Amino acid sequence: MKFIKLLLLLLLAVQLSGCVLTKVVTVPMRVGGALISIVPVVGNTADDAVDKAADTIDEIPI
């Protein structure tokens, strides 16, 4: 029974790894970029760079 649960968990992880994995990484990046955008002068530039990096990670075919 323990083996079946482990196998089921492994199969579920494999199925969800694509889209969910990249979102787990990029959502905190986007939130951090939004917080950085509050900083005067360089905030918007840094936010744009973080958004560009997050978009690149989202496009990775996992």
N, CA, C and O atoms as a MOPAC input file, in Angstrom:
PM7 MOZYME 1SCF
protein

 N      0.82000 1    -1.19400 1     0.00000 1
 C      0.00000 1     0.00000 1     0.00000 1
 C      0.86300 1     1.25700 1     0.00000 1
 O      0.54600 1     2.23900 1    -0.67100 1
 N      1.95800 1     1.21700 1     0.76000 1
 C      2.85500 1     2.36900 1     0.81200 1
 C      3.50000 1     2.61400 1    -0.56300 1
 O      3.69100 1     3.75900 1    -0.97100 1
 N      3.82800 1     1.53000 1    -1.26300 1
 C      4.42600 1     1.63300 1    -2.58800 1
 C      3.44900 1     2.26600 1    -3.58400 1
 O      3.84600 1     3.06800 1    -4.42900 1
 N      2.19800 1     1.90600 1    -3.47800 1
 C      1.17400 1     2.44600 1    -4.38500 1
 C      1.00800 1     3.95000 1    -4.15500 1
 O      0.88200 1     4.71500 1    -5.11100 1
 N      1.00700 1     4.36800 1    -2.90000 1
 C      0.89300 1     5.79800 1    -2.59100 1
 C      2.09400 1     6.57200 1    -3.12500 1
 O      1.94200 1     7.66200 1    -3.67700 1
 N      3.27700 1     6.00800 1    -2.96000 1
 C      4.48600 1     6.64500 1    -3.46200 1
 C      4.47000 1     6.73700 1    -4.98600 1
 O      4.83500 1     7.76400 1    -5.55900 1
 N      4.04700 1     5.66300 1    -5.63000 1
 C      3.96100 1     5.65300 1    -7.08500 1
 C      2.94000 1     6.67600 1    -7.58600 1
 O      3.19700 1     7.38500 1    -8.55900 1
 N      1.79500 1     6.75300 1    -6.92800 1
 C      0.76400 1     7.72300 1    -7.29600 1
 C      1.26800 1     9.14700 1    -7.11800 1
 O      1.01300 1     9.99900 1    -7.96900 1
 N      1.97100 1     9.41800 1    -6.03800 1
 C      2.53400 1    10.74500 1    -5.79900 1
 C      3.57600 1    11.09800 1    -6.85800 1
 O      3.63200 1    12.23600 1    -7.32300 1
 N      4.38300 1    10.14100 1    -7.22900 1
 C      5.39800 1    10.35400 1    -8.25800 1
 C      4.75500 1    10.64800 1    -9.61500 1
 O      5.19200 1    11.55500 1   -10.32300 1
 N      3.73900 1     9.90100 1    -9.97400 1
 C      3.04100 1    10.13500 1   -11.23900 1
 C      2.35100 1    11.49500 1   -11.25400 1
 O      2.34900 1    12.17900 1   -12.27700 1
 N      1.77300 1    11.88400 1   -10.14200 1
 C      1.13700 1    13.19600 1   -10.04100 1
 C      2.16100 1    14.31500 1   -10.18100 1
 O      1.90300 1    15.32000 1   -10.84500 1
 N      3.31300 1    14.14200 1    -9.55900 1
 C      4.37100 1    15.14400 1    -9.65600 1
 C      4.87600 1    15.29100 1   -11.08500 1
 O      5.15900 1    16.40100 1   -11.53400 1
 N      4.98900 1    14.18600 1   -11.79400 1
 C      5.44700 1    14.23000 1   -13.18500 1
 C      4.43000 1    14.96000 1   -14.06400 1
 O      4.80800 1    15.73400 1   -14.94300 1
 N      3.15400 1    14.71400 1   -13.82800 1
 C      2.10800 1    15.35800 1   -14.63100 1
 C      2.02300 1    16.85700 1   -14.37600 1
 O      1.73600 1    17.62200 1   -15.29700 1
 N      2.26500 1    17.28400 1   -13.15600 1
 C      2.12400 1    18.69100 1   -12.80200 1
 C      3.41900 1    19.47800 1   -12.92600 1
 O      3.41700 1    20.69400 1   -12.72900 1
 N      4.50100 1    18.83000 1   -13.24100 1
 C      5.80100 1    19.48600 1   -13.18700 1
 C      5.96800 1    20.60400 1   -14.20300 1
 O      6.71000 1    21.55000 1   -13.94100 1
 N      5.32100 1    20.53400 1   -15.33000 1
 C      5.53900 1    21.53600 1   -16.36500 1
 C      5.09400 1    22.92600 1   -15.99400 1
 O      5.91600 1    23.75600 1   -15.60700 1
 N      3.85400 1    23.18900 1   -16.10100 1
 C      3.31600 1    24.51800 1   -15.89500 1
 C      3.40700 1    24.94700 1   -14.43800 1
 O      3.75700 1    26.09200 1   -14.15100 1
 N      3.10200 1    24.06100 1   -13.53400 1
 C      3.08500 1    24.41000 1   -12.11700 1
 C      4.48700 1    24.75000 1   -11.63200 1
 O      4.66100 1    25.69000 1   -10.85700 1
 N      5.47600 1    24.00700 1   -12.07300 1
 C      6.84600 1    24.25100 1   -11.62400 1
 C      7.32800 1    25.63000 1   -12.04600 1
 O      7.93800 1    26.33200 1   -11.24000 1
 N      7.07600 1    26.03200 1   -13.26000 1
 C      7.52300 1    27.35500 1   -13.68600 1
 C      6.75100 1    28.45900 1   -12.97800 1
 O      7.31200 1    29.51700 1   -12.69500 1
 N      5.48400 1    28.23200 1   -12.69000 1
 C      4.70700 1    29.24900 1   -11.97000 1
 C      5.17800 1    29.39200 1   -10.53500 1
 O      5.17400 1    30.49500 1    -9.98800 1
 N      5.58400 1    28.29100 1    -9.91900 1
 C      6.09900 1    28.34900 1    -8.55100 1
 C      7.35400 1    29.21800 1    -8.50200 1
 O      7.60200 1    29.89700 1    -7.50600 1
 N      8.12800 1    29.19700 1    -9.55400 1
 C      9.35100 1    29.99200 1    -9.60100 1
 C      9.05800 1    31.43900 1    -9.99200 1
 O      9.63200 1    32.35500 1    -9.40400 1
 N      8.19000 1    31.66300 1   -10.95900 1
 C      8.02900 1    33.01000 1   -11.50100 1
 C      7.09000 1    33.90900 1   -10.71900 1
 O      7.24400 1    35.12900 1   -10.76300 1
 N      6.12900 1    33.35400 1   -10.01100 1
 C      5.20600 1    34.21900 1    -9.25400 1
 C      5.95400 1    35.01100 1    -8.18000 1
 O      5.74000 1    36.22000 1    -8.08500 1
 N      6.82000 1    34.39900 1    -7.36600 1
 C      7.57300 1    35.22300 1    -6.41300 1
 C      8.48200 1    36.25400 1    -7.09200 1
 O      8.69800 1    37.34600 1    -6.56400 1
 N      9.01500 1    35.89300 1    -8.27500 1
 C      9.83500 1    36.86700 1    -9.00500 1
 C      9.00600 1    38.07500 1    -9.40200 1
 O      9.45100 1    39.21300 1    -9.25800 1
 N      7.80400 1    37.83200 1    -9.89900 1
 C      6.94400 1    38.93500 1   -10.32600 1
 C      6.49900 1    39.79300 1    -9.14400 1
 O      6.41100 1    41.01400 1    -9.26700 1
 N      6.21900 1    39.17100 1    -8.01200 1
 C      5.84400 1    39.93600 1    -6.82000 1
 C      7.02100 1    40.78300 1    -6.34800 1
 O      6.85200 1    41.94800 1    -5.98600 1
 N      8.19900 1    40.19600 1    -6.35300 1
 C      9.39700 1    40.96500 1    -5.99400 1
 C      9.64200 1    42.11700 1    -6.95000 1
 O     10.03500 1    43.20400 1    -6.52600 1
 N      9.41700 1    41.89200 1    -8.22500 1
 C      9.56600 1    42.96300 1    -9.20900 1
 C      8.56500 1    44.07900 1    -8.98500 1
 O      8.89200 1    45.25400 1    -9.15000 1
 N      7.34800 1    43.71800 1    -8.61000 1
 C      6.33600 1    44.73800 1    -8.32300 1
 C      6.72900 1    45.55600 1    -7.09700 1
 O      6.50400 1    46.76500 1    -7.06000 1
 N      7.30600 1    44.91200 1    -6.10800 1
 C      7.76000 1    45.64100 1    -4.92400 1
 C      8.94900 1    46.54000 1    -5.25200 1
 O      9.06100 1    47.64500 1    -4.72100 1
 N      9.82700 1    46.07200 1    -6.11600 1
 C     10.98900 1    46.87600 1    -6.51300 1
 C     10.54800 1    48.10600 1    -7.31200 1
 O     11.21000 1    49.14300 1    -7.26500 1
 N      9.45300 1    47.99900 1    -8.03300 1
 C      9.01600 1    49.12000 1    -8.87900 1
 C      8.62600 1    50.34800 1    -8.07300 1
 O      8.45700 1    51.42700 1    -8.64000 1
 N      8.48000 1    50.20500 1    -6.76700 1
 C      8.15600 1    51.35000 1    -5.91400 1
 C      9.36000 1    52.27200 1    -5.75700 1
 O      9.19300 1    53.47200 1    -5.54000 1
 N     10.55600 1    51.73400 1    -5.86300 1
 C     11.78500 1    52.51200 1    -5.68300 1
 C     11.88200 1    53.57500 1    -6.77100 1
 O     11.77500 1    53.25400 1    -7.95400 1
 N     12.08400 1    54.84200 1    -6.38800 1
 C     12.19200 1    55.90700 1    -7.39000 1
 C     13.40900 1    55.70700 1    -8.30700 1
 O     14.40000 1    55.10100 1    -7.90000 1
 N     13.33400 1    56.19100 1    -9.47600 1
 C     14.35400 1    56.24200 1   -10.52200 1
 C     14.64300 1    54.87000 1   -11.14500 1
 O     14.42700 1    54.70200 1   -12.34500 1
 N     15.12000 1    53.89300 1   -10.38200 1
 C     15.53000 1    52.60700 1   -10.96000 1
 C     14.48500 1    51.51500 1   -10.81000 1
 O     14.67000 1    50.41600 1   -11.33400 1
 N     13.40500 1    51.78500 1   -10.11900 1
 C     12.41500 1    50.75400 1    -9.83000 1
 C     11.77200 1    50.16600 1   -11.06400 1
 O     11.66600 1    48.94500 1   -11.18400 1
 N     11.34300 1    51.00700 1   -11.97900 1
 C     10.67400 1    50.50500 1   -13.18100 1
 C     11.62700 1    49.72400 1   -14.07900 1
 O     11.22600 1    48.73500 1   -14.69300 1
 N     12.86300 1    50.15000 1   -14.16000 1
 C     13.84800 1    49.43700 1   -14.96600 1
 C     14.10600 1    48.04400 1   -14.39000 1
 O     14.17200 1    47.06100 1   -15.12800 1
 N     14.24900 1    47.97000 1   -13.07800 1
 C     14.47400 1    46.67500 1   -12.42900 1
 C     13.24600 1    45.77600 1   -12.58300 1
 O     13.38200 1    44.57400 1   -12.81100 1
 N     12.05400 1    46.35300 1   -12.45900 1
 C     10.82200 1    45.58600 1   -12.62100 1
 C     10.72300 1    45.02000 1   -14.03500 1
 O     10.32300 1    43.87100 1   -14.22100 1
 N     11.08500 1    45.82100 1   -15.02100 1
 C     11.06300 1    45.33400 1   -16.40200 1
 C     12.04200 1    44.17600 1   -16.60700 1
 O     11.72700 1    43.21600 1   -17.31100 1
 N     13.23200 1    44.26200 1   -15.99300 1
 C     14.22200 1    43.19600 1   -16.12700 1
 C     13.73800 1    41.90900 1   -15.46400 1
 O     13.93000 1    40.81900 1   -16.00400 1
 N     13.11200 1    42.03300 1   -14.30000 1
 C     12.59800 1    40.85200 1   -13.60000 1
 C     11.45000 1    40.23600 1   -14.39400 1
 O     11.36300 1    39.01300 1   -14.50200 1
 N     10.56700 1    41.06700 1   -14.95000 1
 C      9.46500 1    40.54100 1   -15.75800 1
 C      9.97100 1    39.82400 1   -17.00400 1
 O      9.42600 1    38.79400 1   -17.40000 1
 N     11.01100 1    40.36900 1   -17.61700 1
 C     11.57900 1    39.73600 1   -18.80800 1
 C     12.18000 1    38.37300 1   -18.44900 1
 O     12.03100 1    37.40800 1   -19.19900 1
 N     12.86000 1    38.30000 1   -17.30100 1
 C     13.43400 1    37.02700 1   -16.85500 1
 C     12.33100 1    36.02300 1   -16.52700 1
 O     12.45100 1    34.84200 1   -16.85100 1
 N     11.26400 1    36.48400 1   -15.88700 1
 C     10.14500 1    35.59400 1   -15.55200 1
 C      9.45500 1    35.08900 1   -16.81200 1
 O      9.05200 1    33.92800 1   -16.87700 1
 N      9.31600 1    35.95600 1   -17.81400 1
 C      8.72100 1    35.51800 1   -19.08700 1
 C      9.58500 1    34.44900 1   -19.75400 1
 O      9.06100 1    33.50000 1   -20.33700 1
 N     10.90000 1    34.60300 1   -19.67000 1
 C     11.80800 1    33.62000 1   -20.24800 1
 C     11.68000 1    32.27300 1   -19.54000 1
 O     11.69200 1    31.22400 1   -20.18400 1
 N     11.55800 1    32.30400 1   -18.22300 1
 C     11.39600 1    31.06100 1   -17.46500 1
 C     10.05900 1    30.40900 1   -17.79100 1
 O      9.97200 1    29.18400 1   -17.88300 1
 N      9.01300 1    31.21900 1   -17.96600 1
 C      7.69500 1    30.66100 1   -18.31500 1
 C      7.70900 1    29.93000 1   -19.64800 1
 O      6.92200 1    29.00600 1   -19.85200 1
 N      8.58700 1    30.32700 1   -20.55400 1
 C      8.63800 1    29.72200 1   -21.88100 1
 C      9.44500 1    28.43200 1   -21.93400 1
 O      9.46000 1    27.75200 1   -22.95900 1
 N     10.11500 1    28.09000 1   -20.84000 1
 C     10.92500 1    26.86600 1   -20.81800 1
 C      9.99800 1    25.65300 1   -20.90300 1
 O      9.09700 1    25.50100 1   -20.07800 1
 N     10.21400 1    24.79600 1   -21.89200 1
 C      9.34900 1    23.61600 1   -22.05500 1
 C      9.75500 1    22.47900 1   -21.12800 1
 O     10.53500 1    21.60600 1   -21.50700 1
 N      9.22700 1    22.49500 1   -19.92400 1
 C      9.56000 1    21.44000 1   -18.95500 1
 C      8.53100 1    20.34200 1   -19.06800 1
 O      8.60900 1    19.34700 1   -18.34800 1

